[in-house]
Amino acid sequence: MRIIHVYDGHEKVCVEEGGSPASIAYELARYAVKKGHQVTVLERKWKGLPHEEGKEGIKFVRINPRVGSNIPYKENPYMEIKRLPGSLRLILDRSIFAFEASRYIRRNNFDVIHVHLPFAACILIMLNRKLANKMIYTAHVGEEKKRFALDPSVTPLALRFFSPDLYLVKRVRKSVVLNEPLKQKLVEKGIKKEKLEVIPNGVNVEEFNLGKEEVTKIRRKYQLDEDKVIVMFTGGVKPRKGVEYLIKAAHILKNNLKNNVLFLIVGPTDRDIQYAEAIMRYAKEKGIYAKFTGFIPWEDLKALYSACDIFVLPSLEEGHGLVLTEAMASGKPLIGSNVGGIPKQIRDGWNGFLVKPGNEKQLAEKIRYLIDNPEERERMGRNSRKLAEEEFHWKKIIERYLKVYEEIAG
């Protein structure tokens, strides 16, 4: 099959993006190449990179952004916003990308067009409706209620009138969502069940669960005491991720822990600065032993997964917690909210615990149990690694995608 991935986002399509939709597109591309398929990736023209190049058997074709930034988000956060001070320029940026993408696709014959973000993809279909019959859309969606206009109380007025995600899902040949509850909600909104597939994101299991030497190095780099139990969260410090409930749980446990436990909060604090500052201020005022690292390099993150003892994701909503899968591959016991795709990643009592979203008391109870029972941490960690190998390795995930591709290619 001839497959093209179309990605108009402000990240490079590469593995170094670590968990972003761009890195997921990259993994799908390179694993399809390993299966003998011809794969092209269409992305932005980044500063310092050629317009075309081959990498790991993938053909990269890059479109000059003209209006938007040609520097990826992680190299210069929020540059896109600074360069595009208004919705008009944002629309112009995505429209130019879509026009150029349409021209390239018309000149080449692809069996499958895989899109990963909705805006430019919607314009692609408006330009050429026939493309929809070859198109698969993966909805890398965390804020499901807002993006799919499922709850008017949290959905902006503009998205109530026009949801790019819903527009795509209604028109493309197939859509992949990350969890079964979202699929059911979309069916209730009138999307045909046969147009939807549930496929989680994958992980390269062999890249995780590092040895003692790497763990020692990363503990020293981030000044993590050897004698402390490390409870780790990673992700953007923003309300949807429920970080406040983890810190409140730490406060509940404070008097019993006697500073023998470190709460390690890994991830950018600039996505919602007011919220992040309030969380950090609360932790300091309450004397909670917590460390906020901010954004860190991907290699450091992989090492910190191995260095922690317990991994927690207290999200209020979550399409698929890829960080859970990464912690799972690192052989860690997991605690996560019973929302979205998390119940598929955590088998309650087997490789971790599910808790009610926004319930710091229950969260504190499960953290305390794992702190007090190191043998249970070990058992659940082994089970996590086993589950990652058997169900979430990219080798398994690509087979599920290829079945969808084959259906589309006909």
PLY file of the C-alpha trace (Angstrom):
ply
format ascii 1.0
element vertex 410
property float x
property float y
property float z
element edge 409
property int vertex1
property int vertex2
end_header
0.00 0.00 0.00
0.99 3.62 -0.56
0.25 5.53 2.66
0.60 9.22 3.39
0.47 10.80 6.86
-0.61 14.44 6.85
0.44 16.46 9.90
0.01 20.25 10.07
0.85 20.68 13.75
3.74 22.62 15.25
5.90 19.64 16.17
8.34 17.70 14.03
7.09 14.26 13.01
9.76 12.36 14.90
10.15 10.07 17.87
11.88 12.79 19.92
8.55 14.55 20.44
7.75 11.87 23.00
4.05 11.10 23.18
2.72 13.87 20.96
0.45 13.14 17.97
3.54 13.87 15.83
5.52 11.06 17.43
2.55 8.70 17.11
2.36 9.48 13.39
6.10 8.75 13.16
5.79 5.36 14.86
2.89 4.34 12.64
4.88 5.38 9.58
8.06 3.53 10.44
6.31 0.34 11.54
4.29 0.32 8.30
7.58 0.63 6.39
8.89 -2.40 8.29
5.84 -4.29 7.02
6.81 -3.48 3.43
4.55 -0.50 2.69
5.51 2.78 0.98
5.03 5.64 3.42
5.19 9.40 2.97
4.94 12.01 5.73
3.70 15.47 4.77
4.58 18.07 7.42
5.74 21.67 7.81
9.08 22.88 6.44
11.17 23.31 9.57
14.15 25.63 9.73
17.32 23.73 8.85
15.55 20.73 7.33
15.30 20.02 3.58
12.05 20.11 1.63
12.39 16.38 0.97
14.41 13.61 2.58
14.33 9.90 3.39
14.57 8.65 6.96
14.17 5.04 8.15
12.53 4.23 4.82
9.97 7.04 5.19
9.79 9.81 2.58
9.41 13.21 4.24
7.90 16.04 2.20
7.76 19.47 3.86
5.51 22.44 3.09
6.71 26.00 3.67
4.38 27.44 6.38
4.65 31.05 5.04
2.44 32.51 7.79
3.09 30.27 10.80
6.40 29.67 12.56
9.03 27.39 11.02
10.47 26.64 14.46
8.88 23.69 16.33
6.95 24.36 19.53
9.41 22.55 21.81
12.32 24.63 20.52
10.45 27.91 20.96
7.18 27.53 22.92
4.24 29.65 21.82
6.07 31.15 18.85
3.11 30.14 16.69
0.80 32.23 18.83
3.16 35.21 18.74
3.42 34.97 14.98
-0.33 34.46 14.60
-2.07 37.01 16.83
-5.61 36.13 15.87
-7.90 33.46 14.47
-7.75 34.93 10.95
-4.03 34.27 10.62
-4.40 30.84 12.19
-7.03 29.96 9.60
-4.80 31.34 6.85
-1.85 29.27 8.05
-3.84 26.01 8.07
-5.52 26.86 4.77
-2.20 27.39 2.98
-0.97 24.06 4.34
-4.16 22.33 3.15
-3.94 23.85 -0.37
-0.34 22.73 -0.75
-1.14 19.29 0.68
-4.05 18.92 -1.75
-1.80 19.75 -4.70
0.78 17.18 -3.60
-1.80 14.44 -3.03
-3.42 15.10 -6.44
-0.04 14.68 -8.15
0.59 11.36 -6.40
-1.56 8.27 -6.08
-2.03 7.16 -2.47
-4.15 4.25 -1.26
-4.57 5.66 2.24
-4.49 9.25 3.55
-3.97 9.28 7.31
-4.68 12.63 9.02
-3.90 13.38 12.65
-5.24 16.91 13.25
-8.65 18.19 12.16
-8.26 21.72 10.84
-6.24 21.31 7.62
-7.88 17.91 7.07
-11.33 19.55 7.00
-10.11 21.98 4.35
-8.61 19.09 2.36
-12.04 17.46 2.16
-13.71 20.74 1.25
-11.21 21.12 -1.61
-11.65 17.55 -2.83
-14.52 15.48 -1.42
-13.21 12.32 -3.11
-10.28 12.27 -0.68
-12.62 11.43 2.19
-13.10 7.91 0.85
-9.35 7.24 1.22
-9.00 9.02 4.52
-8.52 7.77 8.08
-8.56 10.21 10.98
-6.98 9.44 14.35
-8.60 11.66 16.98
-5.70 12.42 19.34
-8.20 14.01 21.69
-7.83 14.65 25.40
-10.57 17.26 25.88
-13.30 15.08 24.37
-16.30 16.98 25.75
-15.04 20.27 24.34
-13.59 19.08 21.03
-16.60 16.93 20.05
-19.16 19.34 21.53
-20.43 16.64 23.89
-21.12 19.00 26.81
-22.43 22.54 26.11
-21.28 23.74 29.54
-17.59 23.30 28.63
-17.77 23.73 24.85
-16.87 27.17 23.44
-19.58 28.82 21.38
-17.58 28.47 18.14
-17.22 24.68 18.59
-20.94 24.32 19.26
-21.59 25.72 15.78
-18.74 23.89 14.08
-16.59 21.10 15.52
-13.74 20.24 13.10
-13.44 16.82 14.76
-17.12 16.01 14.24
-17.02 17.32 10.68
-14.16 14.93 9.88
-15.59 11.91 11.67
-18.85 12.26 9.75
-17.09 12.37 6.37
-13.92 10.29 6.36
-13.96 6.59 5.59
-12.72 5.58 9.06
-11.94 7.29 12.34
-9.84 5.89 15.15
-10.66 6.94 18.70
-8.62 6.01 21.74
-11.27 4.55 24.01
-14.60 2.75 23.92
-16.61 5.34 25.92
-15.86 8.02 23.30
-16.90 5.65 20.52
-20.24 5.08 22.23
-20.79 8.83 22.69
-20.12 9.43 19.00
-22.54 6.67 18.03
-25.15 8.40 20.19
-24.48 11.60 18.21
-25.34 9.77 15.01
-21.96 8.51 13.77
-22.26 5.05 12.21
-20.61 2.40 14.37
-18.86 0.81 11.38
-17.04 4.09 10.69
-15.31 3.98 14.09
-12.44 1.89 15.42
-10.96 1.88 18.92
-7.16 1.58 18.83
-4.95 2.81 21.69
-1.56 4.44 21.22
1.47 2.20 21.46
4.90 2.18 23.03
8.33 0.82 22.13
8.60 -1.39 25.20
12.31 -2.12 24.75
13.19 1.58 25.19
11.94 1.62 28.78
12.73 -0.10 32.10
16.35 1.12 32.20
19.14 -0.36 34.32
20.56 0.70 37.68
23.33 2.83 36.16
20.89 5.02 34.20
18.60 5.28 37.25
21.50 6.39 39.47
22.55 9.05 36.94
19.07 10.52 36.59
18.52 10.58 40.35
21.74 12.55 40.74
20.88 14.93 37.88
17.51 15.83 39.43
18.75 15.58 43.03
16.39 12.77 43.98
17.31 11.21 47.32
18.15 7.52 47.13
16.18 6.70 50.28
12.92 8.33 49.14
9.92 6.60 47.60
9.16 8.57 44.44
5.54 9.12 43.42
5.62 10.53 39.89
3.21 12.36 37.61
4.06 13.56 34.12
2.06 15.83 31.82
1.10 19.46 31.50
0.30 21.04 34.87
-3.22 22.13 34.03
-6.72 21.50 35.45
-7.68 18.63 33.12
-4.76 16.57 34.40
-5.98 16.76 38.00
-2.59 17.65 39.51
-4.27 19.51 42.36
-5.81 16.25 43.60
-2.42 14.56 43.69
-0.99 17.43 45.73
-4.05 17.40 48.03
-3.56 13.65 48.47
0.07 14.36 49.41
-1.18 16.83 52.02
-3.52 14.19 53.49
-0.56 11.81 53.76
1.97 14.39 54.93
1.96 13.66 58.66
2.32 9.91 58.11
4.99 10.06 55.40
7.55 12.04 57.43
9.30 13.26 54.27
10.13 9.69 53.24
8.22 10.22 49.98
8.88 12.68 47.17
6.08 13.77 44.86
7.73 14.36 41.50
5.71 16.51 39.08
7.28 16.29 35.62
6.02 18.46 32.78
5.53 22.00 31.50
4.05 24.56 33.86
3.44 27.22 31.18
0.24 25.77 29.67
-1.89 27.33 32.45
0.48 29.53 34.40
-2.07 30.74 36.96
-3.14 27.18 37.79
0.43 25.87 38.00
1.54 28.73 40.25
-1.42 28.10 42.58
-0.51 24.40 42.83
3.15 25.12 43.55
2.20 27.78 46.11
-0.18 25.35 47.84
2.52 22.66 48.02
5.00 25.11 49.53
2.53 26.54 52.06
1.50 23.07 53.23
5.08 21.85 53.50
4.57 19.08 50.97
7.78 17.42 49.79
7.27 17.97 46.05
9.52 18.82 43.12
8.27 20.48 39.92
10.74 19.93 37.07
9.01 21.84 34.25
9.57 20.57 30.72
12.44 18.06 30.45
14.14 16.25 27.53
12.62 12.99 26.30
15.66 10.89 27.30
15.47 12.25 30.84
11.76 11.45 31.02
12.35 7.83 30.03
14.98 7.53 32.76
12.71 9.12 35.38
10.02 6.54 34.65
12.55 3.90 35.70
13.66 5.94 38.72
10.17 6.36 40.22
8.40 3.81 42.43
4.73 4.65 41.78
3.19 6.41 38.79
-0.02 8.46 39.15
-2.27 10.03 36.51
-5.21 11.75 38.29
-6.83 13.20 35.12
-10.42 14.40 35.08
-10.67 13.28 31.44
-8.21 11.36 29.28
-8.53 9.87 25.81
-5.60 7.53 26.30
-2.94 8.19 28.91
0.19 7.48 26.87
2.27 8.37 29.93
0.58 5.46 31.70
1.65 3.12 28.90
5.21 4.44 29.15
5.24 3.95 32.93
3.71 0.51 32.33
6.57 -0.38 29.96
8.95 0.79 32.70
7.51 -1.84 35.04
5.75 0.49 37.48
2.53 0.12 39.50
-0.07 2.60 38.27
-2.78 4.70 39.87
-5.19 6.49 37.56
-8.65 8.00 37.36
-11.47 5.81 36.13
-12.08 7.88 32.99
-11.67 7.54 29.21
-9.17 4.92 28.12
-7.43 4.54 31.51
-9.46 1.45 32.59
-7.97 -0.40 29.60
-4.49 0.39 30.90
-5.04 -0.25 34.60
-6.55 -3.54 35.72
-7.67 -2.65 39.21
-5.73 -4.62 41.82
-3.55 -6.36 39.19
-1.15 -3.73 37.84
-2.43 -0.77 39.86
-5.56 0.96 41.07
-8.41 2.94 39.56
-9.80 5.85 41.59
-12.72 8.22 41.21
-11.70 11.41 39.36
-11.28 14.39 41.69
-11.21 12.22 44.84
-8.03 13.04 46.74
-8.98 10.85 49.72
-9.21 7.71 47.61
-6.04 8.70 45.79
-4.21 9.13 49.11
-5.46 5.74 50.29
-4.09 3.90 47.23
-0.77 5.77 47.32
-0.38 4.90 51.00
-1.12 1.23 50.31
1.62 1.01 47.68
4.10 2.91 49.86
3.46 0.51 52.76
3.60 -2.63 50.60
6.79 -2.73 48.50
6.14 -6.36 47.53
2.84 -5.27 45.97
4.65 -2.54 44.06
6.96 -5.18 42.64
4.13 -7.56 41.71
2.04 -4.86 40.05
5.11 -3.50 38.27
5.83 -6.90 36.73
2.23 -7.14 35.59
2.43 -3.68 34.05
5.46 -4.65 31.99
3.72 -7.84 30.86
0.62 -5.92 29.76
2.74 -3.39 27.83
4.51 -6.17 25.95
1.39 -8.16 25.14
-1.10 -5.43 24.22
0.53 -2.02 23.76
3.75 -2.59 21.83
3.76 -0.73 18.51
4.28 -4.10 16.80
0.79 -5.04 18.00
-0.80 -1.65 17.35
0.39 -1.39 13.72
-1.31 -4.68 12.89
-4.64 -3.21 13.99
-4.05 -0.09 11.89
-3.02 -2.12 8.83
-6.36 -3.93 8.92
-8.09 -0.53 8.74
-5.76 0.60 5.95
-6.51 -2.56 3.97
-10.24 -1.97 4.31
-9.82 1.59 3.00
-7.49 0.56 0.14
-10.01 -2.09 -0.82
0 1
1 2
2 3
3 4
4 5
5 6
6 7
7 8
8 9
9 10
10 11
11 12
12 13
13 14
14 15
15 16
16 17
17 18
18 19
19 20
20 21
21 22
22 23
23 24
24 25
25 26
26 27
27 28
28 29
29 30
30 31
31 32
32 33
33 34
34 35
35 36
36 37
37 38
38 39
39 40
40 41
41 42
42 43
43 44
44 45
45 46
46 47
47 48
48 49
49 50
50 51
51 52
52 53
53 54
54 55
55 56
56 57
57 58
58 59
59 60
60 61
61 62
62 63
63 64
64 65
65 66
66 67
67 68
68 69
69 70
70 71
71 72
72 73
73 74
74 75
75 76
76 77
77 78
78 79
79 80
80 81
81 82
82 83
83 84
84 85
85 86
86 87
87 88
88 89
89 90
90 91
91 92
92 93
93 94
94 95
95 96
96 97
97 98
98 99
99 100
100 101
101 102
102 103
103 104
104 105
105 106
106 107
107 108
108 109
109 110
110 111
111 112
112 113
113 114
114 115
115 116
116 117
117 118
118 119
119 120
120 121
121 122
122 123
123 124
124 125
125 126
126 127
127 128
128 129
129 130
130 131
131 132
132 133
133 134
134 135
135 136
136 137
137 138
138 139
139 140
140 141
141 142
142 143
143 144
144 145
145 146
146 147
147 148
148 149
149 150
150 151
151 152
152 153
153 154
154 155
155 156
156 157
157 158
158 159
159 160
160 161
161 162
162 163
163 164
164 165
165 166
166 167
167 168
168 169
169 170
170 171
171 172
172 173
173 174
174 175
175 176
176 177
177 178
178 179
179 180
180 181
181 182
182 183
183 184
184 185
185 186
186 187
187 188
188 189
189 190
190 191
191 192
192 193
193 194
194 195
195 196
196 197
197 198
198 199
199 200
200 201
201 202
202 203
203 204
204 205
205 206
206 207
207 208
208 209
209 210
210 211
211 212
212 213
213 214
214 215
215 216
216 217
217 218
218 219
219 220
220 221
221 222
222 223
223 224
224 225
225 226
226 227
227 228
228 229
229 230
230 231
231 232
232 233
233 234
234 235
235 236
236 237
237 238
238 239
239 240
240 241
241 242
242 243
243 244
244 245
245 246
246 247
247 248
248 249
249 250
250 251
251 252
252 253
253 254
254 255
255 256
256 257
257 258
258 259
259 260
260 261
261 262
262 263
263 264
264 265
265 266
266 267
267 268
268 269
269 270
270 271
271 272
272 273
273 274
274 275
275 276
276 277
277 278
278 279
279 280
280 281
281 282
282 283
283 284
284 285
285 286
286 287
287 288
288 289
289 290
290 291
291 292
292 293
293 294
294 295
295 296
296 297
297 298
298 299
299 300
300 301
301 302
302 303
303 304
304 305
305 306
306 307
307 308
308 309
309 310
310 311
311 312
312 313
313 314
314 315
315 316
316 317
317 318
318 319
319 320
320 321
321 322
322 323
323 324
324 325
325 326
326 327
327 328
328 329
329 330
330 331
331 332
332 333
333 334
334 335
335 336
336 337
337 338
338 339
339 340
340 341
341 342
342 343
343 344
344 345
345 346
346 347
347 348
348 349
349 350
350 351
351 352
352 353
353 354
354 355
355 356
356 357
357 358
358 359
359 360
360 361
361 362
362 363
363 364
364 365
365 366
366 367
367 368
368 369
369 370
370 371
371 372
372 373
373 374
374 375
375 376
376 377
377 378
378 379
379 380
380 381
381 382
382 383
383 384
384 385
385 386
386 387
387 388
388 389
389 390
390 391
391 392
392 393
393 394
394 395
395 396
396 397
397 398
398 399
399 400
400 401
401 402
402 403
403 404
404 405
405 406
406 407
407 408
408 409
